[in-house]
């Protein structure tokens, strides 16, 4: 397994796409389709998810930022543009805080404006109900827990089926498309190193990181209208608080629908392209 696994598409100034947890870089194919004529798009697998080598220690924001910086220097890239969804957005956010001089533009997809839920059912399903206990075990006996979780998680049947795909799209409230199908088909295998990322991500203070960002940033957040009234109210509460504290270069943009904002029919790829070119 290589330290970094990335596929590169197009030609122009570099744009790095970082997917959400459980996905490979193929989650960003829609950005390739829209931007490949004017940008060089790097679709990365996250550390320990898919084909990228995992981390060897607990993932602090600085360690995550250093991971991106190591990729940038290994590819001899000049300053970069970053697009990140969910867990990938947290890594992009950490990089923009710790290496601001290397970031031209930052696009966050439903990340940074509110904290993780204590019981992350939305992100991890039934597994989320055990997360408080797993947090405790991770910090007291990490090796034993990591080996056990890796065995359990990867016993799940990875076989893609049309029924599973349609169910996934209905659950997250999006229309099935070829790019979504490709992302679901190529879901990421989790390794022990990925679990260091998983628990490190869980411990990040997203709102503090966002307050520290001073590079030009667009944050597209899900407003959960018509999907989850409780989460919609929680989101609005945190957005109103965040807007009072952010640097003027950071703009929050509501997208009707759920967590996968980039797959919403209300998501504007034209705005993304315009922002990246500015």
N, C-alpha and C positions, 0 to 999 in steps of 0.2 A: 504494500500500500504506500503510495506517495504522500509526502507531507501535504501537498495541495492537489486536488483534482478539479480542473476547470476546463470547460470548452469555450473557445474563443470564436466570435462571429463578427463579421463586418470589418470595416476599416475606418479609422479616424481616431479621435481622442478617446482614451479609455473610460469605460463605464463598468463598474463592478456591481454585479447583482448577487445578493445574499438571500437565500430562501428561508422560509419558516422551518421550524423544527419538524422532522419527519419527511421533509422533501429534499430532493437533490436540486442542483442548480437548474434543472430543466423547468422548474417552476417559473423561471423568468423568460420563457420562450416568447411570450407576447411582446416583451420589450425588444427582443431580437428582431421580431417581425416589423416593429414600428421604427426602430432606430438604426438598423444595421447599415443603412446607406451613408450615414454621417458619423457613426460612432463605432468603436471597437468594443463589443459587449463581452465581458468575462462572466460566465455563469459558474459560480463556485459551489462545490459541496462544502457544507459546514464541517468543522473538525469533529470527527467521530460519527458523522452522519453521511452515509453513502461511501464514497471512495477516498475521501480525505482522511489522513491520519488523525487520530484523536489527540486530545490534550493529555498531558501527563500529571496535571495538578489541577486544583480547584480554579475555576475560571473567574478571575477578577476582571474588572473593566480594563485594566492596564494590560493584562495577559491577552485579552481578546483584541485590543488595539494593536498589540505587538504582532499578533497572528496576521492581521491584515497588512501591517507594515512589512513583515517578512515576505508576504506574497508580492507586494508592490515592488520591493527591491529585487526579488528573484526574477521578476519580469522586466526589470529596468524601466518601470513606468514613471513618467513625470506625475505631476499632480493629477488627481483622479476625481471622478464623479461616482457617487455611491447610491445604490438603491437597495433597500433592505426591507423584508417583510417579517414582522413578528420577531422571532429569535434572531433572524438575520439582521433585522432592523436594529436590535439591541447592540449587535457587534458593530454595525455601521455607526451607530450613535457613539459608542465608546471610542471608535477611531477618530471621529470628528472632534471629540473632547481632548484626546491626548495628542493628536497629530493634526491640528487645525490648518497648519500651513500647507499640508498635502491635499486638502480637500477643496475642490472647486465648487461642487454642489452636492447637497445631501437630500435624498428623498426617502422618507420613512413611511412605511405602509402599516398603519394601525399599530404604531409602537411609540412609546415615550411619553404619552400624555396622561397615563394613569398607571397605578401600580398593578402588579400581579395579584390575582385573587389568592386568598389564603388556601382555599380548596379549589384548584384549577380544573374543575370538571369540564369547562368548555374546551380547554386545550387538550386534555388527556382522557376524557371520558370517565369510565368507572375507576380507572387507575388514579384519577385525580383525588378521589376520596381517601386514598391511602397516603397521599403526598405528605401531610404533616408528620406522620410517623416515619416515612422514608427520609425526610429531611433530617430528623433526629438521628436515625441510624447511620446516615451518610457521614455525619460529622463525628460520630463515635467509632464506627467500624467500617470505614469506606471500602476497603478491598473486598471483604466478604459480601457486603451488600451489592457492590458493583458487579461482581461475578454472578451473583444470584439473579439480579435484574436483567443482565445481558442474556442469560440463558432463557429466562421466562419471556422476555419481550420478543426475541427472535424465534421463538417456537410458534408464533402466530403465523397462520397460513398467508403467505404473501401473494397468492395467486390472484391476478386481476380478473374481474368478471364485470360484465355489463350491469348486472344487478347491483353490485357494490358501488360501481361508479355513479349510477343514477341515484342511489340512496345517499351517497356523499353529497352530490349536488343539491338534492332537496334539503338535506340537513343544514347546509351552509347558506342556502337561499340564492343559488346562482344558476344560470342557464348552462347546460353542458356544451362545451366547445372542444375543439381539437387540442388547443393548448392546455386546457384543464385536464383533458383525458391523458395527455402525455405526461403531465406532472404526477397524476395519480398512479399511472402505470409504472413510473420510475421512482416510486417512493423509496426513501433512504433506509438502509439497514443501519441499526444502531450498534455501536461498539462501546467497550468500557470507557475509552477516551471521550466518547460522546456523552456519557453520563457525567463526566466532570463538567462538560459544558452545560448540560441540563440543570444540574444543581447550582452551578455558578450563575447561570442565567436567572434562576429562581431567586437568587440573593441580590441581584442588582437593583439599585435605586434609579429606576428609569426617569422619574420626574426630576431628580437632582441632576442627572446627566443632561437632560433636555434644557434645564435652566442654564447649564454651563456652555451650551453650544453657541458659537458666534459666527458660524459659517452660514451662507445662504441655504436655507432649509425649507422644504415643503413637507408637511406632515399631513398625509391623508388618513383621517380617522373614520372608523365605522360609527354611525350614529345609532344603529340597531333599531331604527324605526320599522315597525311591522314585523319584527323578529323576536325581540325580547324587551318588554317594557321596563323591567327592573334594570337590565344592563344599559338601556337607553338613558335612564335617569342617572345612573352611576356615571356614565360617560359624560353627560352634560355637566354634572357637578365638577368633575375633574378638569374638563376643558375650560370652564369658566375660571377656575383657580389658576390653571396653567397660563392662561392668556395674560394675566396681570404680571407675571414674573419673567416672561420670555424676552430674549434679546430681539430687537426690531427686525433682524434678518430671518427670524423663524416665523413661518406662517402656517396656521392650522386650517385645514380644509375638510369640511364634513362630506362624507360620502354615504348616501342612504344605503342601508343594508348591514351585512354582517362583517366578520373579522377579515375575510379575504377581499379587501376593498378593491384590489387590482382586477378582480374578476367580476366586479359589479358592472351592470350596464350603465351606471351613472358615472363611472370612472372615466376621466378625460385623458386619453393618451396625448392629445394635442397639447394640453397644458403641460404635461410632463416634458414633451419634446421642446416646447417653447422655453421652459425653465432651464433645461439643460443647455440650450444654445445661448442663453442670455449672457 
